[in-house]
Amino acid sequence: MTPIVGVIGGGQLARMMIPAAVNLGIELRVLAETAGSPAQLAATAVGDYRDLDTVLAFAEGVDVVTFDHEHVPQEILTALVAGGAVVRPGPQALVFAQDKILMRQRLSELGLPVPDWARVRHADDLQRFLDAHGGRAVLKTARGGYDGKGVRIVSAVREAEDWLAGTAELLVEELVEFQRELAQLVARRPAGEIAAWPVVESIQRAGVCAEVIAPAPISAGKLADVASDIAHTIAEQLDVTGVLAVELFETTDERLLINELAMRPHNTGHWSIDGSTTGQFEQHLRAVLDLPLGATGCRDRWSVMVNVLGGPIGDTLASRYPLVLEHQPTVKVHNYAKKSRAGRKVGHVTAGGDDLDQVVWQARSAADALTAVEDTSELGLENLGRENLNGEELADD
């Protein structure tokens, strides 16, 4: 009997589940927010994921419900489970990816390494934290923030007056001195099996993930073991099913601190589609269906994923294919079928190989050719992306 997986959300993550579902012979159904969404090839319904009747109707006839995002309200998730739907990850786990205060509280209870933090209900709460932490801190909305949204660095209460005027609690954290950002992805199935990919390094620009290097340079040994142990503990203790992404800070004194959690396939795992024996989207489907998990080794010594941010001005990604594919035939291009807009993730490229400098250049040059450069033919593709390497040391293991 063909397994049927229902995905709430029609974004690029649902879109990237489609090839994995086809290969496994799984029927994928998507509840998309709007017509013409990135996952329109599998969209069987269009509707509001915040409307209970819409979600309950969508869940009828599927074997398991999973997610493209974490914004489905808890009352909807609880009603799904009460109605007999199999929901993975379940509401008892997903709440910790939805609410940063609850996440920090639970991770602290588990003794896991997190930045110093506090709840903020009033201006006095924020002032006390600033006074105790050198006058600067990171202020976050507890719910709804992503890709740098809902996050501020503040040095005075007046810089947060608009947020403090609201009714929602805020989270304040110490401003961590870190040397790089890492991500550890694992997948867990209900039977308890867990599989981990190598820890990766993510490069952020303007609060958005721009690049990922897999595995993270200089990460073999203790660092990789600690990152994996942290993710395993979270997956088990929070009863996560499916893919879990743990974003980490590597501090200047070489500690790891947990930054954020995501309980779904994640941007920092996109490299695995082309660079791992089992990509994160196939693994997520295996996990939520409680199937044995796949191997997670690397196909190449290095894989580099670069997001295509913004897209070409007045053009489409597909129109740039001849330029990119002719000059970079080993690079894999992933198009999210989204309209170009400043800062928007409209696709990504992945390159792999033995020489990290070369792989970085291949991925960056391909991504540059797919973005807003007006006439790449005059620039010469062989030079695109290479200026980004100037003065930047890419460490090797």
N, C-alpha and C positions, 0 to 999 in steps of 0.2 A: 504494500500500500504506500502511495507517495506521501511523504511527510509534507505538511503545509505550515509554513512560518508566516505569521503576520507581523509586519513592521509598521509601527506608528511613527510617522514622519517621512516626508518624501525628499529629503535632502541628498547631498552627495554620498553620505554614508550608506543610505538605503540603496542608492544607485550602484555602489561598488559591491554590494552583496549579490547583485543579480548574476554576474558571471560565475561566482562561487556556487550559487544555488543551481544554476544550469548544469555545472560540472558534476554536482552531487545528485542531480535528479530530484531536487527539492522544488516544490511549488512555492513561490514567493508572492505574497500579497502585501500591498502597501496602502496605508491610509495617508494620503498626501494632503497637505494644507491647502494647496491651490492646484488648479489644472496647469499642465505644462511644467511641473516640478522636475528637478533633476532625475528623480526615480520614476518618471512617467511610464517607462517601459513596463514596469510591474505594478503601477498604480491601479488598484481595483476599486478604490473609493476615494472621494475628495470630501473632506469635512474637517470640522474643528475638533482637535484632540482634547479640548476642554469640555466638550459636550458629552455627557454620559451616554445618552441614547445612541449617538453616532459611534462611540467607541465600543459599546456593547454589541451593536449590530455588526461592526467590523470583526469583532472577535469570534462571532459565531462561525463554526466550521473550520477554524484553524487549530492546529495542534498546540501551538505555543505562540505567545505574543512577546515581541521584543521591540527594540527602540532604535530610532535614528538620532534621538536627542533625549535629554533628561527632564523635559519641561512638563510632562504629563502630571497633573495635580495628584496628590496622594489620595484624595477622596475618589478619584476616578480609578486609580490603581487598586485600591481596596475593594471597590465595588466589582471590578473585574474578577478578582480572586474569589470574592464572596459568591459570584455568579458561576463559579466553576472553571473559569479560564486559567490556563497555565501561563504565568507571567514570569519571564526571566530576562534580567534580574527582577526579583520580587520587590514589592514596595518597602519591605523591612530593610532591604539593602540599599535601594535606590535613594531613599531619603537622605543618606549620608553624602550622596553626590549632588543632591538638590539644595541642601542647606549647609552652608559652610560652618556655621556655628555648631550645629549638631555633629558635623564631621570632625571639627577640631576637638570637641568634647569627647567623642568616642575614641578617637586616636590617642588622646591624652590618657584616657582610662586604660587603654591597652599598653601604655608605656612606650608608645612609638615616638620617634623623634619628630617634633613639630616646632615651628617658631613659637616664641612666647606670644600669648594672645589674651584677649579679653572681650567680653560682650560690651557693647556701647548702647545704652538706652538714653543717656543724657549727656550734655556737654561736659559735665563734671567727670564722667567716666573717661572720656577721651582726654581731657586735660591731665588726669592722674596718670594715664598710660604714657602720654608724651613726657611728663615730668620724670617718669621712671626709666625712660628709654632714650635719653639724649635729645629730646625735643623733636624727633622725627619718627614717623611710623607709617605703616600701610593700612589704609582704611578700605574696607570692602563691604559691598552689599551682601547680605547673607544668601540671597537667592537671585538667580537670573543673570549673573555676570559671566562673560566668556570673552576670550580673545582681547583681553585688556579692558573690556567694558565692566563697569561696576567696581573699579579699582582706582584709588588715588593715593599718592604719597602726600602726607600732610605734615605741616610743622606748626600749625596753629588751629585752634577750634574754629575760627572764623572761616577757614578754608573748607569747612564741612557743614556750614550752617544750613545749606539747602537740604542735605541729606538728613541732618539732625531734626529738621522741621517735620519730617515724615513720621509715620507711625511704626515703621519696620525697625527691628533691631539691626545694628551694624556690628561688624567684626573688625577689631583692630589688632594688628600684628606688628611685631618688631620688624624693622627694616633690615633684612638679612644681608650681610656682606658675603656674596657668593662669587665663585670664580667661573662657574658655568651651570647651565641647567641640563638636567638629565631626565629621562623617562624610562620607567620599567613597566613593560606590558606583560601580563600573564592572562591565561584563560583558565576558567574552572567550570567543570560540569557538575550537575547535581550529585553524581556518584562520588565526588570528592577529588577526582583526578585534576591535577594542575599542570599546565605546561607554560614555560617562560621563554620569551625571546631574549636575546642579548640586550643589556642596558644600552640606551642610545643617548647621544648628545643632541639637544635641540638649540637652535640659534633663533632668538626672538628679535623682531624689529617692530617698534611701536606697539608692543604688547601682543603681537601676532607671531605665531610660529612661522618662520621663513624657511628654515632648512633643518634637516635631520641627518646625522651621520651614524651609521650602524656598522659595527658596534661603536660605542663611544671610545674615542682614542684614550689610551692609557687607562683602561678600565678593567683589564683582566686581573683576577685575584680577589683581594679583599673587597674592593669597591663593588665589583659585580656580585659577589656573594651577599654583601649587606643589602644592596638594592633588591636582589631577588628575595631575600628573607623578609624584607619589609612588605613586598607585594604579596608574597605567600600568606603572611600573617593577616593582612587586610582581607584578602580573598576568603580565607577560612573563617575569620572571626566575624566578618560582616555578612557571611553567607552569600557571596557574590556568585552569580552564574553568568557565563559569557565572558567577554573580554573586559579586563580591568586595566586602566592606565593610571599609573602613579607618577605624577610629576614631582621632581625632586630638585632641591638646591644642593650643589656641592659647595660647601662653605670654604672660606679662605683658610680655615684651620682643618680642612679635609674631613669634615663631618657631612653626613647626608641628612637633610631635613625635608619633610613632606610638604609640598606646596599645595597641589590640588589632586582630586580624584575624578576619574571619568569611568562610568560603568557601561561601556559600549566601545566599538572600534574608535580609534583616536588618530588624530592627525600625525602624531609621532610614530604611528605604526604603519603608515601608508607604504613605507619602503618595503614592508614584508610581502606585499602583493607580488613583486618581481624579485625580491632579494632573499626570501626565506623559503624553505621547503614547504611550509604551510603558511599562507598569508592570513592576516588577522580576520578577514571577512569570512573565509572558509572556516577558520577556527571558531569564530563566534557562532556560526550556524551549527557546527558540530556540538559545541558546548551547550547551547540552549536546547538542542534535541537530545542531549545526554548520550551522544555518540563518542566513541574513543577519539581522543585528541591526536592531532598530527604532530610530526617532528617539527622543531622550530630552529634548526640550524641555518646558517647563512649560505647562500649559493656562491657568493663572492667574498673575498677578504674584506672589501669595503662596499657598502651601498650608501648612496647619498640621494636623498629626496629633497627637491626644492619646490616650494609652492609657487604657482603662477598667480600673482596677486594683481588684481585690477583688470588684466586682460588687455588686448590691443584696442587702441582708440578707434572707434568707428569701424571695427573689423571683427572677425571671428577667429577663434583659435584654429579652426579647421583650415582657414585660408592661409595660415602660416606653416602648415604641415610640410609643403614641398621644401621650404627653406630649412626647417629644422631637421627633417628626416634625412635629407640628402647629406647634410654635413655631420650629423650625429646619428648614424644608423643603429648604434647600440643603445641609445637612450629610449626609455619607454615613456610615452606621453599618455596622460589620463585627463580627459576632458569632462568637466562636470555639467556641461550643457547649461551654463548660467550666463546671463548677460553681463558684459563687462561693466564694472563700476569701481571707482577708486577704492583700493584696499580690499576688494572682495576676493575670496578664494574661488577662482574659476577653474582650477585644475592643478595638476602637479606633474613633475617629471622625476624619473628615477634613473640613475646610472650606477653601474657596478664595475669592479675591477680590482686589480692588485695594488695600484699606485693611487694613494689618496688624493694627492694634488691633481692628478689627471682626472680622476672621477669627479671631484668637486668642480673642476673647470667644465667638464662635459655637461653636468647637470645645470650649472649656473648659466652657461652659454645658451643651452636649449631653452631654459625658462626665460632668459632675457629676450630671446627671439620671439617668444610667444606673448610678450607684454607690450608696453606702450611705446617702444622705439618706432618712430614713424617710417623709416626706410632702412631696414637692416642690411639690404643688399649693398648699400654704399659703405656701411661700416665694416663689412667683412665679418662673417660669423666666427671666424677663427679668433677674433679679438674680444668677442662678447663674453662677459663674465670674468675675463682674466684680470681686469683691473681690480676686481673685488679681492683678489688674492694678495695684492701688493701690501706689504707690511704686516700680513696676517700669517702667523705661524700655525700650520696644521700638523699637530704632533702625531707621531706614529707610535705604535706599540713597541 
